[in-house]
Amino acid sequence: EMVFQCREKLADFMGLGQPEQVMFTLNCTHAINMVLKGVVKHGGQVVTSNLEHNAVMRPLMKLKEEMGVQVAVAQVVPGNDDETVSHFEKLITEKTSLVICTHASNVCGLVLPVARIGALCRQKGVLFAVDGAQSAGILPIHMQDMGIDYLCIPGHKGLYGPMGTGVLLAAKPIENTLIEGGTGNLSSDYHQPSDFPERMESGTINVPGIAGLSAGIDFVRQKGVERIHTYEIDLLAHIYDGLNNTGRVKLYLPRPDTKHFSPVLSFNVPGISAAEMAQKYGAHQVAVRSGLQCAPAAHAFLGTLEEGTVRVSTSAFNQIEEINQFVWITKKIIQSA
């Protein structure tokens, strides 16, 4: 009953419709693989963006090498949704079976105009999948209104569930399954069930994790997505200003706002490697992520493919005192270098 209630919450929260179309996965990457390997056909074409995480790019590379799938990469233009959508439109052809893109970059927080891309896909009769790893629980998502056929999300980020939980929300069928096995129903049939959610859920699901995810969804709905997003961006903008005022920190995009960004910021300190910065932050009990963050495509976009960046993010539980402390620690690290 609890698992089904969580399906109902997710279906309602994400504007999907039926709870049976909500399937639990190991993580967001697992859900993305289910879509790509379940929908894309031999010799077809997939259109994606130049900001994608390896959760999208690596499965696409395998499909390209083993199934002859063509991969077309649309350029995202910061601050110009018209050009971004135009770049997607120019790449869609009669061979396009799927458009897949991130809702928000995990490296720089840049938000893509997924509602407009979804409308374009509907117009062209092309399936549309969204990687919502950096947006679920932070940005408004309504699959029906935004033309999203497949939404892949983690449980442990903006929904505040446990690590090791993920969700695939599917408005359209998935022909090929990633794994097959026991589903708890139709056990006399050796064929995998055709109906959701059993078709995509083989073996024992993570019931304790789903219980935690359900509680996380309750928290987000109580606080409100818009309120959480505004709060987190305000904190991030405070970090941006503090780093910018040092005169020593390289920032790659404009000051974050609620229209164009999710609460993720990448930066570097010239003369100190990203890895060394992360180590120094760690000595102060501050957790950041350094390197390429599993998204070399996004770093190529930023021009940071060789050195990577330091990435910091904010959450609903951060306080302004912690933000001020982070800026102070950054200045201390710079001064002691």
LINNORCOR-V393958 format. One record per backbone hydrogen bond with DSSP energy under -0.5 kcal/mol. NH is the residue of the N-H (numbers start at 1). CO is the residue of the C=O. Records with the same first field share a line. If there is no record, write none. Layout:
# LINNORCOR-V393958
NH: CO, CO
This chain:
# LINNORCOR-V393958
5: 1
6: 2
7: 3
8: 4
9: 5
10: 6
11: 7
12: 8
13: 9
14: 10
15: 12
16: 11
17: 11
21: 18
22: 19
23: 21, 168
25: 166
31: 27
32: 28
33: 29
34: 30
35: 31
36: 32
37: 33
38: 34
39: 35
40: 36
43: 67
44: 41
45: 95
46: 70
47: 98
48: 72
50: 74
52: 49
54: 294
56: 53
57: 53
58: 54
59: 54
60: 56
61: 57
62: 58
63: 59
64: 60
65: 61
66: 62
67: 63
68: 64
69: 63
70: 44
72: 46, 70
74: 48, 72
78: 76
80: 77
84: 80
85: 81
86: 82
87: 83
88: 84
89: 85
90: 86
91: 87, 88
92: 88, 89
96: 93
97: 45
98: 45
99: 127
100: 47
101: 129
103: 131
104: 131
105: 110
109: 105
111: 260
112: 103
114: 112
117: 113
118: 114
119: 115
120: 116
121: 117
122: 118
123: 119
124: 120
125: 121
126: 121
127: 97
129: 99
130: 150
131: 101
132: 130, 152
135: 132
136: 132
137: 139
138: 135
139: 135
143: 14
144: 15
146: 142
147: 143, 144
148: 143
149: 128, 147
150: 128
151: 169
152: 130
153: 167
155: 165
156: 165
160: 157
161: 155
162: 209
165: 162
166: 25
167: 153
168: 23
169: 151, 167
170: 21, 168
171: 149, 169
172: 149
175: 38
176: 38
189: 186
190: 188
199: 195
200: 197
201: 197, 198
202: 200
203: 182
207: 205
210: 206
211: 207
212: 208
213: 209
214: 210
215: 211
216: 212
217: 213
218: 214
219: 215
220: 216
221: 217
222: 218
223: 219
224: 220
228: 224
229: 225
230: 226
231: 227
232: 228
233: 229
234: 230
235: 231
236: 232
237: 233
238: 234
239: 235
240: 236
241: 237
242: 238
243: 239
244: 240
245: 241
246: 242, 243
247: 243, 244
249: 243
250: 268
251: 249
252: 266
261: 257
262: 109
264: 262
265: 312
267: 310
268: 250
269: 272
270: 248, 268
272: 269
277: 273
278: 274
279: 275
280: 276
281: 277
282: 278
283: 279
284: 280, 281
285: 282
286: 281
288: 286
289: 311
291: 309
295: 292
297: 52
298: 52, 295
299: 295
300: 296
301: 297
302: 298
303: 299
304: 299
305: 299
308: 304
309: 291
310: 267
311: 289, 309
312: 265
314: 263
318: 315
322: 319
323: 319
324: 320
325: 321
326: 322
327: 323
328: 324
329: 325
330: 326
331: 327
332: 328
333: 329
334: 330
335: 331
336: 332
337: 333, 334
